[in-house]
């Protein structure tokens, strides 16, 4: 049953509910870490053979090495199988995501200082990126939107080599909607590999799957743990935790809409981890939302998951006022924050910690998931206190360059010698000092 709490009497329980960082400490309780280490080791040592074995063991799909990569024929066939309505929606999402992320492009720059000094920074795309796309049970529900959110910023950044790993369906295929999306954006190197073994293949490479420089994309506990364990061999986007939504609402809110927004995140699997929390100063609204949740739950295909998530990680909290609700939201630092208020813009400036903020009654969180254009790969588990949404910047690196003239070295070199000797690094000091002596001579 969904909890109904009040900050006036239950503040300890409220803060405990809002502290999503508790999920950060839960890895390893069921031996996931040890199992993933074995998978990584096996794939690193045995390559394709290990991928084939794990696909059979975990996905119950018998593949040969030649089946691992999706063929051009499979992609073209998939495009013909999806509906025109899907392609129309896909193209709208693609256009909006591209437009938003093009505004994030940074430019290389150079500056000229006194004594002929030239300093600058080059913005360089990462050479090769691997995208992990979860496939759901049996590869039947691939997250097409997540593919778009990862692939399009990489393409905008200028990444030339992008590969995709996703679990196969029982018939050894990949869902046609995902393949059609890949074709539409121009990413066609796709491998039928899921789970921790996919992360291992992208991190270390096999005879078929190339090694990448960075891995992005969410996954289950095995995927997240695998990403954590290969960090350093490759770069990572973030370690995604359970999805979460926090709604701040007042009496202007439609209780049915608030309930549906909470359920939109509560239905995320795999079990009961997704957070869905309402903060409101209105006890009347809270009780109406609670009634709506019960009514809407029976109509959901994932009702059990949603109900369990609300029971374990959700709740309706009545606050003293909106100021207290905003303060608690900043404490939580949620992935998704809805300001379902009569004047949401009046409160936006008070939000310091949130992955994305949705303003007003006609900006439900799923709009951000699919078509608004903002990136839905967001920091979870309170990480919005210091982290940001996935962006073009995640797919580039910055290289600085320095050019000193003889006059510049004469002007700045003695200071470098002094600082190096203060650190006890004599060779550093002499590297500069020898040049200064030569110049003086």
C-alpha positions as a Markdown table, in Angstrom:
| # | Residue | x | y | z |
|---|---|---|---|---|
| 1 | Unk | 0.0 | 0.0 | 0.0 |
| 2 | Unk | 1.2 | 3.5 | -0.8 |
| 3 | Unk | 2.3 | 5.4 | 2.2 |
| 4 | Unk | 0.7 | 8.7 | 3.3 |
| 5 | Unk | 3.1 | 10.7 | 5.4 |
| 6 | Unk | 3.2 | 14.1 | 7.0 |
| 7 | Unk | 6.3 | 16.2 | 7.7 |
| 8 | Unk | 4.7 | 17.4 | 10.9 |
| 9 | Unk | 4.7 | 13.9 | 12.4 |
| 10 | Unk | 6.8 | 11.7 | 10.2 |
| 11 | Unk | 9.9 | 13.7 | 9.2 |
| 12 | Unk | 12.3 | 10.9 | 9.9 |
| 13 | Unk | 10.5 | 8.6 | 7.6 |
| 14 | Unk | 10.1 | 11.3 | 5.0 |
| 15 | Unk | 13.8 | 12.0 | 4.8 |
| 16 | Unk | 14.5 | 8.3 | 4.7 |
| 17 | Unk | 12.1 | 7.9 | 1.8 |
| 18 | Unk | 13.7 | 10.8 | -0.1 |
| 19 | Unk | 17.3 | 9.7 | 0.5 |
| 20 | Unk | 17.7 | 7.7 | -2.8 |
| 21 | Unk | 21.4 | 7.5 | -2.2 |
| 22 | Unk | 20.7 | 4.4 | -0.1 |
| 23 | Unk | 20.6 | 2.4 | -3.3 |
| 24 | Unk | 24.3 | 3.1 | -3.8 |
| 25 | Unk | 25.2 | 0.8 | -0.9 |
| 26 | Unk | 23.1 | -2.2 | -2.0 |
| 27 | Unk | 25.5 | -3.7 | -4.6 |
| 28 | Unk | 26.8 | -7.2 | -3.8 |
| 29 | Unk | 24.2 | -8.3 | -1.4 |
| 30 | Unk | 23.2 | -11.1 | -3.8 |
| 31 | Unk | 26.7 | -11.9 | -5.1 |
| 32 | Unk | 26.2 | -9.9 | -8.3 |
| 33 | Unk | 29.8 | -8.5 | -8.1 |
| 34 | Unk | 31.5 | -11.9 | -8.0 |
| 35 | Unk | 29.3 | -13.2 | -10.8 |
| 36 | Unk | 30.1 | -10.2 | -13.0 |
| 37 | Unk | 33.8 | -10.6 | -12.4 |
| 38 | Unk | 33.7 | -14.1 | -13.7 |
| 39 | Unk | 31.7 | -13.1 | -16.8 |
| 40 | Unk | 34.2 | -10.3 | -17.5 |
| 41 | Unk | 37.2 | -12.6 | -17.1 |
| 42 | Unk | 35.6 | -15.3 | -19.3 |
| 43 | Unk | 34.8 | -13.0 | -22.1 |
| 44 | Unk | 38.2 | -11.3 | -22.0 |
| 45 | Unk | 39.9 | -14.7 | -22.2 |
| 46 | Unk | 37.5 | -16.6 | -24.5 |
| 47 | Unk | 35.9 | -13.9 | -26.6 |
| 48 | Unk | 33.1 | -15.0 | -28.9 |
| 49 | Unk | 32.8 | -18.5 | -27.4 |
| 50 | Unk | 32.0 | -16.9 | -24.1 |
| 51 | Unk | 29.4 | -14.6 | -25.7 |
| 52 | Unk | 27.7 | -17.6 | -27.3 |
| 53 | Unk | 27.6 | -19.5 | -24.1 |
| 54 | Unk | 26.3 | -16.7 | -22.0 |
| 55 | Unk | 23.6 | -15.8 | -24.6 |
| 56 | Unk | 22.4 | -19.4 | -24.4 |
| 57 | Unk | 22.5 | -19.4 | -20.6 |
| 58 | Unk | 20.9 | -16.1 | -19.8 |
| 59 | Unk | 18.7 | -15.4 | -22.9 |
| 60 | Unk | 18.0 | -19.0 | -23.9 |
| 61 | Unk | 19.0 | -18.1 | -27.5 |
| 62 | Unk | 21.3 | -20.3 | -29.5 |
| 63 | Unk | 23.5 | -18.2 | -31.7 |
| 64 | Unk | 26.5 | -18.9 | -33.9 |
| 65 | Unk | 29.4 | -16.5 | -34.3 |
| 66 | Unk | 28.0 | -15.5 | -37.7 |
| 67 | Unk | 24.7 | -14.5 | -35.9 |
| 68 | Unk | 26.2 | -12.1 | -33.5 |
| 69 | Unk | 26.2 | -9.0 | -35.8 |
| 70 | Unk | 22.9 | -7.8 | -37.3 |
| 71 | Unk | 23.0 | -8.0 | -41.0 |
| 72 | Unk | 22.1 | -5.3 | -43.5 |
| 73 | Unk | 19.3 | -7.6 | -44.7 |
| 74 | Unk | 17.8 | -7.8 | -41.2 |
| 75 | Unk | 17.9 | -4.0 | -40.9 |
| 76 | Unk | 16.2 | -3.4 | -44.2 |
| 77 | Unk | 13.5 | -6.0 | -43.4 |
| 78 | Unk | 12.9 | -4.4 | -40.1 |
| 79 | Unk | 12.2 | -1.0 | -41.6 |
| 80 | Unk | 9.5 | -2.6 | -43.8 |
| 81 | Unk | 7.8 | -4.2 | -40.7 |
| 82 | Unk | 7.2 | -1.1 | -38.6 |
| 83 | Unk | 4.2 | 1.1 | -39.0 |
| 84 | Unk | 4.1 | 4.5 | -40.7 |
| 85 | Unk | 2.9 | 6.0 | -37.4 |
| 86 | Unk | 6.0 | 4.7 | -35.6 |
| 87 | Unk | 8.3 | 6.2 | -38.2 |
| 88 | Unk | 6.5 | 9.5 | -38.0 |
| 89 | Unk | 6.9 | 9.6 | -34.2 |
| 90 | Unk | 10.5 | 8.4 | -34.5 |
| 91 | Unk | 11.4 | 11.3 | -36.9 |
| 92 | Unk | 9.8 | 13.9 | -34.7 |
| 93 | Unk | 11.8 | 12.6 | -31.7 |
| 94 | Unk | 15.0 | 12.5 | -33.8 |
| 95 | Unk | 14.5 | 16.1 | -35.0 |
| 96 | Unk | 13.8 | 17.5 | -31.6 |
| 97 | Unk | 16.7 | 15.6 | -29.9 |
| 98 | Unk | 19.1 | 16.8 | -32.7 |
| 99 | Unk | 18.0 | 20.4 | -32.4 |
| 100 | Unk | 18.4 | 20.4 | -28.6 |
| 101 | Unk | 21.8 | 18.8 | -28.6 |
| 102 | Unk | 23.3 | 20.9 | -31.4 |
| 103 | Unk | 23.0 | 23.9 | -29.0 |
| 104 | Unk | 25.5 | 22.1 | -26.8 |
| 105 | Unk | 28.3 | 22.0 | -29.3 |
| 106 | Unk | 31.5 | 23.6 | -28.1 |
| 107 | Unk | 34.1 | 25.1 | -30.3 |
| 108 | Unk | 37.9 | 24.8 | -30.2 |
| 109 | Unk | 39.6 | 28.0 | -29.3 |
| 110 | Unk | 42.9 | 29.8 | -29.3 |
| 111 | Unk | 44.2 | 32.9 | -27.5 |
| 112 | Unk | 47.4 | 34.9 | -27.9 |
| 113 | Unk | 49.1 | 36.4 | -24.8 |
| 114 | Unk | 52.0 | 38.6 | -24.1 |
| 115 | Unk | 55.5 | 37.6 | -25.3 |
| 116 | Unk | 54.1 | 35.6 | -28.2 |
| 117 | Unk | 52.4 | 32.9 | -26.0 |
| 118 | Unk | 49.7 | 30.9 | -27.8 |
| 119 | Unk | 47.3 | 28.8 | -25.7 |
| 120 | Unk | 44.2 | 26.9 | -26.8 |
| 121 | Unk | 41.9 | 24.0 | -26.5 |
| 122 | Unk | 40.8 | 21.5 | -29.2 |
| 123 | Unk | 37.5 | 19.8 | -28.9 |
| 124 | Unk | 37.9 | 16.2 | -30.3 |
| 125 | Unk | 35.2 | 13.5 | -30.7 |
| 126 | Unk | 35.9 | 10.2 | -29.0 |
| 127 | Unk | 37.0 | 7.6 | -31.7 |
| 128 | Unk | 34.7 | 4.7 | -30.9 |
| 129 | Unk | 31.6 | 4.5 | -28.6 |
| 130 | Unk | 29.5 | 1.5 | -27.5 |
| 131 | Unk | 25.8 | 1.9 | -26.8 |
| 132 | Unk | 24.1 | -0.6 | -24.5 |
| 133 | Unk | 20.3 | -0.8 | -25.2 |
| 134 | Unk | 18.3 | -2.9 | -22.7 |
| 135 | Unk | 15.9 | -5.3 | -24.3 |
| 136 | Unk | 13.5 | -6.3 | -21.6 |
| 137 | Unk | 12.3 | -9.8 | -21.1 |
| 138 | Unk | 13.5 | -11.9 | -24.1 |
| 139 | Unk | 14.5 | -8.8 | -26.0 |
| 140 | Unk | 10.9 | -7.9 | -26.7 |
| 141 | Unk | 10.8 | -4.4 | -25.3 |
| 142 | Unk | 14.0 | -2.6 | -26.3 |
| 143 | Unk | 14.3 | 1.0 | -25.2 |
| 144 | Unk | 14.2 | 2.7 | -28.6 |
| 145 | Unk | 14.1 | 6.1 | -26.9 |
| 146 | Unk | 17.2 | 5.4 | -24.9 |
| 147 | Unk | 19.0 | 4.4 | -28.1 |
| 148 | Unk | 18.1 | 7.8 | -29.6 |
| 149 | Unk | 19.2 | 9.6 | -26.4 |
| 150 | Unk | 22.6 | 8.0 | -26.6 |
| 151 | Unk | 23.2 | 7.8 | -30.3 |
| 152 | Unk | 22.1 | 11.3 | -31.4 |
| 153 | Unk | 24.4 | 13.3 | -29.0 |
| 154 | Unk | 27.3 | 11.1 | -30.1 |
| 155 | Unk | 26.6 | 11.7 | -33.7 |
| 156 | Unk | 26.2 | 15.5 | -33.1 |
| 157 | Unk | 29.5 | 15.4 | -31.3 |
| 158 | Unk | 31.1 | 13.9 | -34.4 |
| 159 | Unk | 31.8 | 10.3 | -33.2 |
| 160 | Unk | 32.5 | 8.3 | -36.4 |
| 161 | Unk | 32.4 | 4.7 | -35.0 |
| 162 | Unk | 29.3 | 3.8 | -32.9 |
| 163 | Unk | 28.3 | 0.2 | -32.1 |
| 164 | Unk | 25.2 | -1.1 | -30.3 |
| 165 | Unk | 24.8 | -4.1 | -28.1 |
| 166 | Unk | 21.3 | -5.4 | -27.2 |
| 167 | Unk | 19.9 | -8.8 | -26.2 |
| 168 | Unk | 18.3 | -10.9 | -29.0 |
| 169 | Unk | 14.8 | -12.1 | -29.1 |
| 170 | Unk | 13.9 | -15.8 | -28.9 |
| 171 | Unk | 13.9 | -16.1 | -32.7 |
| 172 | Unk | 17.5 | -14.7 | -32.8 |
| 173 | Unk | 16.3 | -11.4 | -34.1 |
| 174 | Unk | 16.4 | -7.8 | -32.7 |
| 175 | Unk | 13.1 | -6.0 | -32.4 |
| 176 | Unk | 12.3 | -4.2 | -35.7 |
| 177 | Unk | 11.5 | -0.9 | -34.0 |
| 178 | Unk | 15.1 | -0.7 | -32.6 |
| 179 | Unk | 16.6 | -1.6 | -36.0 |
| 180 | Unk | 14.4 | 0.9 | -37.8 |
| 181 | Unk | 15.5 | 3.6 | -35.3 |
| 182 | Unk | 19.2 | 2.7 | -35.9 |
| 183 | Unk | 18.8 | 2.9 | -39.6 |
| 184 | Unk | 17.0 | 6.2 | -39.4 |
| 185 | Unk | 19.9 | 7.8 | -37.4 |
| 186 | Unk | 22.7 | 6.0 | -39.3 |
| 187 | Unk | 24.0 | 3.6 | -36.7 |
| 188 | Unk | 24.1 | 0.1 | -38.3 |
| 189 | Unk | 26.8 | -1.8 | -36.4 |
| 190 | Unk | 24.6 | -3.8 | -34.0 |
| 191 | Unk | 25.4 | -6.9 | -32.0 |
| 192 | Unk | 23.0 | -9.4 | -30.5 |
| 193 | Unk | 24.6 | -9.5 | -27.1 |
| 194 | Unk | 23.1 | -8.4 | -23.8 |
| 195 | Unk | 24.0 | -8.3 | -20.1 |
| 196 | Unk | 27.4 | -8.1 | -18.4 |
| 197 | Unk | 28.8 | -10.1 | -21.3 |
| 198 | Unk | 28.0 | -7.2 | -23.7 |
| 199 | Unk | 29.8 | -4.7 | -21.5 |
| 200 | Unk | 32.8 | -7.1 | -21.4 |
| 201 | Unk | 32.8 | -7.5 | -25.2 |
| 202 | Unk | 32.8 | -3.7 | -25.7 |
| 203 | Unk | 35.4 | -3.1 | -23.1 |
| 204 | Unk | 37.9 | -5.7 | -24.1 |
| 205 | Unk | 36.9 | -6.6 | -27.7 |
| 206 | Unk | 36.4 | -10.0 | -29.3 |
| 207 | Unk | 37.1 | -11.3 | -32.8 |
| 208 | Unk | 33.7 | -10.0 | -33.8 |
| 209 | Unk | 32.8 | -7.1 | -31.4 |
| 210 | Unk | 35.3 | -4.2 | -31.5 |
| 211 | Unk | 36.7 | -2.7 | -28.4 |
| 212 | Unk | 35.4 | 0.8 | -27.7 |
| 213 | Unk | 36.7 | 3.9 | -25.9 |
| 214 | Unk | 33.5 | 4.6 | -23.9 |
| 215 | Unk | 30.4 | 2.7 | -23.0 |
| 216 | Unk | 27.1 | 4.5 | -22.5 |
| 217 | Unk | 23.5 | 3.3 | -21.8 |
| 218 | Unk | 21.6 | 1.9 | -18.8 |
| 219 | Unk | 20.9 | -1.7 | -17.8 |
| 220 | Unk | 20.1 | -4.0 | -14.9 |
| 221 | Unk | 22.2 | -4.7 | -11.9 |
| 222 | Unk | 24.5 | -7.0 | -13.9 |
| 223 | Unk | 25.1 | -4.3 | -16.6 |
| 224 | Unk | 25.6 | -1.6 | -14.1 |
| 225 | Unk | 28.0 | -3.7 | -12.0 |
| 226 | Unk | 29.9 | -4.7 | -15.1 |
| 227 | Unk | 30.3 | -1.0 | -16.1 |
| 228 | Unk | 31.6 | -0.2 | -12.7 |
| 229 | Unk | 34.2 | -3.0 | -12.9 |
| 230 | Unk | 35.5 | -2.1 | -16.4 |
| 231 | Unk | 35.9 | 1.6 | -15.6 |
| 232 | Unk | 39.4 | 2.6 | -16.5 |
| 233 | Unk | 39.6 | 0.2 | -19.4 |
| 234 | Unk | 36.9 | 2.3 | -21.0 |
| 235 | Unk | 35.1 | 5.5 | -20.1 |
| 236 | Unk | 31.5 | 5.5 | -18.8 |
| 237 | Unk | 28.6 | 7.8 | -18.9 |
| 238 | Unk | 27.1 | 7.1 | -15.5 |
| 239 | Unk | 26.0 | 4.3 | -13.3 |
| 240 | Unk | 22.3 | 4.3 | -13.7 |
| 241 | Unk | 20.2 | 3.4 | -10.7 |
| 242 | Unk | 16.5 | 2.8 | -10.3 |
| 243 | Unk | 14.3 | 5.4 | -12.0 |
| 244 | Unk | 12.5 | 8.0 | -9.9 |
| 245 | Unk | 10.1 | 10.9 | -10.0 |
| 246 | Unk | 9.2 | 13.5 | -7.5 |
| 247 | Unk | 6.1 | 15.6 | -8.0 |
| 248 | Unk | 5.5 | 18.8 | -6.1 |
| 249 | Unk | 1.8 | 19.8 | -6.5 |
| 250 | Unk | -0.7 | 22.2 | -5.0 |
| 251 | Unk | -4.5 | 22.4 | -5.1 |
| 252 | Unk | -4.5 | 23.4 | -8.7 |
| 253 | Unk | -3.3 | 20.0 | -9.7 |
| 254 | Unk | -5.5 | 17.3 | -11.3 |
| 255 | Unk | -5.2 | 14.3 | -8.9 |
| 256 | Unk | -5.8 | 11.8 | -11.8 |
| 257 | Unk | -2.9 | 13.4 | -13.7 |
| 258 | Unk | -0.6 | 13.4 | -10.6 |
| 259 | Unk | -1.4 | 9.7 | -10.0 |
| 260 | Unk | -0.7 | 8.8 | -13.7 |
| 261 | Unk | 2.7 | 10.7 | -13.5 |
| 262 | Unk | 3.7 | 8.8 | -10.4 |
| 263 | Unk | 2.7 | 5.5 | -12.0 |
| 264 | Unk | 4.7 | 6.3 | -15.1 |
| 265 | Unk | 7.8 | 5.8 | -13.2 |
| 266 | Unk | 6.6 | 3.2 | -10.7 |
| 267 | Unk | 6.0 | 0.7 | -13.5 |
| 268 | Unk | 9.7 | 0.6 | -14.3 |
| 269 | Unk | 11.2 | -2.8 | -13.4 |
| 270 | Unk | 12.6 | -5.1 | -12.7 |
| 271 | Unk | 10.9 | -5.5 | -9.3 |
| 272 | Unk | 10.1 | -2.7 | -6.9 |
| 273 | Unk | 13.0 | -0.2 | -7.0 |
| 274 | Unk | 11.5 | 2.8 | -8.9 |
| 275 | Unk | 10.8 | 5.8 | -6.7 |
| 276 | Unk | 7.5 | 7.7 | -7.1 |
| 277 | Unk | 6.9 | 10.4 | -4.5 |
| 278 | Unk | 4.4 | 13.3 | -4.2 |
| 279 | Unk | 5.1 | 16.4 | -2.0 |
| 280 | Unk | 2.2 | 18.6 | -1.4 |
| 281 | Unk | 0.9 | 21.0 | 1.3 |
| 282 | Unk | -2.6 | 19.8 | 0.5 |
| 283 | Unk | -3.9 | 16.8 | 2.5 |
| 284 | Unk | -7.0 | 16.9 | 0.3 |
| 285 | Unk | -5.0 | 16.5 | -2.9 |
| 286 | Unk | -2.9 | 13.7 | -1.3 |
| 287 | Unk | -6.0 | 11.7 | -0.4 |
| 288 | Unk | -7.5 | 12.2 | -3.9 |
| 289 | Unk | -4.2 | 11.1 | -5.5 |
| 290 | Unk | -4.1 | 8.0 | -3.3 |
| 291 | Unk | -7.6 | 7.0 | -4.5 |
| 292 | Unk | -6.6 | 7.6 | -8.1 |
| 293 | Unk | -3.5 | 5.4 | -7.8 |
| 294 | Unk | -5.6 | 2.5 | -6.6 |
| 295 | Unk | -8.1 | 3.1 | -9.4 |
| 296 | Unk | -5.5 | 3.3 | -12.2 |
| 297 | Unk | -3.3 | 0.5 | -11.0 |
| 298 | Unk | -5.8 | -2.1 | -12.0 |
| 299 | Unk | -5.6 | -1.0 | -15.7 |
| 300 | Unk | -1.8 | -1.3 | -16.0 |
| 301 | Unk | -0.1 | -4.3 | -17.6 |
| 302 | Unk | 2.7 | -3.8 | -15.0 |
| 303 | Unk | 0.4 | -3.3 | -12.1 |
| 304 | Unk | 2.4 | -5.6 | -9.7 |
| 305 | Unk | 5.7 | -3.9 | -10.4 |
| 306 | Unk | 4.1 | -0.4 | -10.0 |
| 307 | Unk | 2.3 | -1.4 | -6.8 |
| 308 | Unk | 5.4 | -2.9 | -5.3 |
| 309 | Unk | 7.5 | 0.2 | -6.2 |
| 310 | Unk | 5.0 | 2.5 | -4.6 |
| 311 | Unk | 5.0 | 0.3 | -1.5 |
| 312 | Unk | 8.7 | 0.1 | -1.1 |
| 313 | Unk | 10.1 | 3.3 | -2.7 |
| 314 | Unk | 7.1 | 5.6 | -3.1 |
| 315 | Unk | 4.9 | 7.7 | -0.9 |
| 316 | Unk | 2.6 | 10.7 | -0.7 |
| 317 | Unk | 4.0 | 13.4 | 1.7 |
| 318 | Unk | 2.0 | 16.3 | 3.1 |
| 319 | Unk | 4.3 | 19.2 | 3.8 |
| 320 | Unk | 3.8 | 22.4 | 5.9 |
| 321 | Unk | 4.0 | 24.6 | 2.8 |
| 322 | Unk | 5.6 | 24.7 | -0.7 |
| 323 | Unk | 8.8 | 26.1 | 0.7 |
| 324 | Unk | 9.3 | 23.0 | 2.7 |
| 325 | Unk | 8.4 | 20.8 | -0.3 |
| 326 | Unk | 11.1 | 22.6 | -2.4 |
| 327 | Unk | 13.7 | 22.2 | 0.4 |
| 328 | Unk | 12.9 | 18.4 | 0.6 |
| 329 | Unk | 13.1 | 18.2 | -3.2 |
| 330 | Unk | 16.6 | 19.6 | -3.1 |
| 331 | Unk | 17.5 | 17.1 | -0.4 |
| 332 | Unk | 16.3 | 14.3 | -2.6 |
| 333 | Unk | 18.0 | 15.6 | -5.9 |
| 334 | Unk | 15.6 | 13.5 | -8.0 |
| 335 | Unk | 16.1 | 12.3 | -11.5 |
| 336 | Unk | 12.8 | 13.8 | -12.6 |
| 337 | Unk | 11.1 | 16.6 | -10.8 |
| 338 | Unk | 7.6 | 17.9 | -11.8 |
| 339 | Unk | 6.5 | 21.3 | -10.5 |
| 340 | Unk | 2.7 | 20.8 | -10.9 |
| 341 | Unk | 1.9 | 24.2 | -9.5 |
| 342 | Unk | -0.3 | 27.1 | -10.3 |
| 343 | Unk | 2.8 | 29.2 | -11.0 |
| 344 | Unk | 5.7 | 26.7 | -11.5 |
| 345 | Unk | 8.1 | 29.3 | -13.0 |
| 346 | Unk | 8.0 | 31.3 | -9.7 |
| 347 | Unk | 9.6 | 28.2 | -8.0 |
| 348 | Unk | 12.0 | 27.1 | -10.7 |
| 349 | Unk | 14.8 | 29.3 | -9.5 |
| 350 | Unk | 14.7 | 27.7 | -6.1 |
| 351 | Unk | 15.5 | 24.2 | -7.5 |
| 352 | Unk | 19.2 | 23.5 | -7.1 |
| 353 | Unk | 19.3 | 19.7 | -7.5 |
| 354 | Unk | 17.3 | 17.8 | -10.2 |
| 355 | Unk | 18.1 | 15.9 | -13.3 |
| 356 | Unk | 15.3 | 17.5 | -15.3 |
| 357 | Unk | 12.4 | 19.7 | -14.2 |
| 358 | Unk | 9.0 | 19.6 | -15.8 |
| 359 | Unk | 6.9 | 22.7 | -15.5 |
| 360 | Unk | 3.1 | 22.8 | -15.3 |
| 361 | Unk | 0.2 | 20.5 | -16.0 |
| 362 | Unk | 1.0 | 19.9 | -19.7 |
| 363 | Unk | 4.6 | 18.8 | -19.2 |
| 364 | Unk | 4.4 | 15.3 | -17.9 |
| 365 | Unk | 7.6 | 13.4 | -17.5 |
| 366 | Unk | 7.1 | 11.0 | -20.4 |
| 367 | Unk | 7.2 | 13.9 | -22.8 |
| 368 | Unk | 10.8 | 14.3 | -21.8 |
| 369 | Unk | 11.4 | 10.6 | -22.2 |
| 370 | Unk | 10.4 | 10.6 | -25.8 |
| 371 | Unk | 9.9 | 13.8 | -27.8 |
| 372 | Unk | 10.8 | 17.0 | -26.1 |
| 373 | Unk | 14.4 | 16.7 | -27.2 |
| 374 | Unk | 16.1 | 17.0 | -23.8 |
| 375 | Unk | 18.1 | 14.0 | -22.9 |
| 376 | Unk | 16.4 | 11.4 | -20.7 |
| 377 | Unk | 19.6 | 9.8 | -19.5 |
| 378 | Unk | 19.7 | 11.5 | -16.2 |
| 379 | Unk | 21.5 | 11.2 | -12.8 |
| 380 | Unk | 19.7 | 9.0 | -10.3 |
| 381 | Unk | 20.1 | 8.2 | -6.7 |
| 382 | Unk | 20.7 | 11.8 | -5.6 |
| 383 | Unk | 23.6 | 12.2 | -8.0 |
| 384 | Unk | 21.9 | 15.3 | -9.5 |
| 385 | Unk | 23.6 | 17.1 | -6.6 |
| 386 | Unk | 26.7 | 17.1 | -8.8 |
| 387 | Unk | 25.9 | 15.3 | -12.1 |
| 388 | Unk | 24.0 | 16.3 | -15.2 |
| 389 | Unk | 22.1 | 14.8 | -18.1 |
| 390 | Unk | 23.9 | 13.0 | -20.9 |
| 391 | Unk | 25.1 | 15.5 | -23.4 |
| 392 | Unk | 27.3 | 16.1 | -26.4 |
| 393 | Unk | 30.1 | 16.9 | -24.0 |
| 394 | Unk | 30.1 | 13.2 | -22.9 |
| 395 | Unk | 31.2 | 12.2 | -26.4 |
| 396 | Unk | 34.2 | 14.6 | -26.8 |
| 397 | Unk | 37.5 | 15.2 | -25.1 |
| 398 | Unk | 39.4 | 18.4 | -24.7 |
| 399 | Unk | 43.1 | 18.7 | -25.5 |
| 400 | Unk | 44.9 | 21.9 | -24.5 |
| 401 | Unk | 47.9 | 23.1 | -26.5 |
| 402 | Unk | 50.7 | 25.5 | -25.5 |
| 403 | Unk | 53.3 | 27.4 | -27.6 |
| 404 | Unk | 55.9 | 29.5 | -25.9 |
| 405 | Unk | 58.4 | 31.7 | -27.6 |
| 406 | Unk | 62.0 | 32.4 | -26.4 |
| 407 | Unk | 60.8 | 35.6 | -24.8 |
| 408 | Unk | 57.9 | 33.9 | -23.1 |
| 409 | Unk | 60.1 | 31.2 | -21.6 |
| 410 | Unk | 62.5 | 33.9 | -20.3 |
| 411 | Unk | 59.6 | 35.7 | -18.7 |
| 412 | Unk | 57.8 | 32.7 | -17.1 |
| 413 | Unk | 60.6 | 30.1 | -16.8 |
| 414 | Unk | 62.1 | 31.3 | -13.5 |
| 415 | Unk | 58.8 | 30.9 | -11.8 |
| 416 | Unk | 58.4 | 27.4 | -13.1 |
| 417 | Unk | 61.9 | 26.5 | -11.8 |
| 418 | Unk | 61.1 | 27.9 | -8.3 |
| 419 | Unk | 57.8 | 26.0 | -8.1 |
| 420 | Unk | 59.4 | 22.8 | -9.3 |
| 421 | Unk | 62.1 | 23.0 | -6.7 |
| 422 | Unk | 59.6 | 23.7 | -4.0 |
| 423 | Unk | 58.0 | 20.4 | -4.8 |
| 424 | Unk | 61.4 | 18.6 | -4.8 |
| 425 | Unk | 61.2 | 17.8 | -8.5 |
| 426 | Unk | 64.8 | 18.7 | -9.6 |
| 427 | Unk | 64.5 | 17.3 | -13.1 |
| 428 | Unk | 61.5 | 19.4 | -13.8 |
| 429 | Unk | 63.4 | 22.5 | -12.7 |
| 430 | Unk | 66.4 | 21.6 | -14.8 |
| 431 | Unk | 64.3 | 21.0 | -17.9 |
| 432 | Unk | 63.4 | 24.7 | -17.9 |
| 433 | Unk | 66.6 | 26.0 | -16.3 |
| 434 | Unk | 68.9 | 24.5 | -19.0 |
| 435 | Unk | 67.0 | 26.4 | -21.6 |
| 436 | Unk | 67.3 | 29.6 | -19.6 |
| 437 | Unk | 71.0 | 29.1 | -19.3 |
| 438 | Unk | 71.4 | 28.5 | -23.0 |
| 439 | Unk | 69.4 | 31.6 | -23.7 |
| 440 | Unk | 71.5 | 33.7 | -21.4 |
| 441 | Unk | 74.7 | 32.4 | -22.9 |
